[in-house]
Amino acid sequence: HLAALAHALGNMVCCSANDIRRIEFDREFHFTLAEASGNSALLLAIQALWTPRVQPVYRCLEDHFHSEQVWQRAIIEHREILEAIKQGDAKAARAAMHRHMKNVRTRFSSNWRSVCSSSRSRATSWETM
């Protein structure tokens, strides 16, 4: 599984945020990690979380929120996870995974708040015209 994780991460590094293949490479990393865990509940959870990501509405939202900075941050976080696993440090791997999930949630929710604030501002401006 280490080779497959490294391969997925290598593919991520070689593409930009604008490359549609990034979604497949990101998926490959997450699914390989879940499969390597041997935890079938985790694999099912990843599948449930991933299914909406390939739907047109989510893809549109993701394209709106995604940037090169976000993509590069995800690569760094995945690298931290992989390095901890390579070192056999389960505690560090777990911490890196938790940090990654927290950061993903924070990035998504902060971008969502900024879009909502911007929409409210435009609506207020429109109403005052």
ABEGO torsion letter per residue (X at the ends): XAAAAAAAAAAAAABBAABAAAAAAAAAAAAAAAAAAGBAAAAAAAAAAAAAAABAAAAAAAAAABBAAAAAAAAAAAAAAAAAAAAGBAAAAAAAAAAAAAAAAAAAAAAAAAAAAAAAAAAAAAAAX
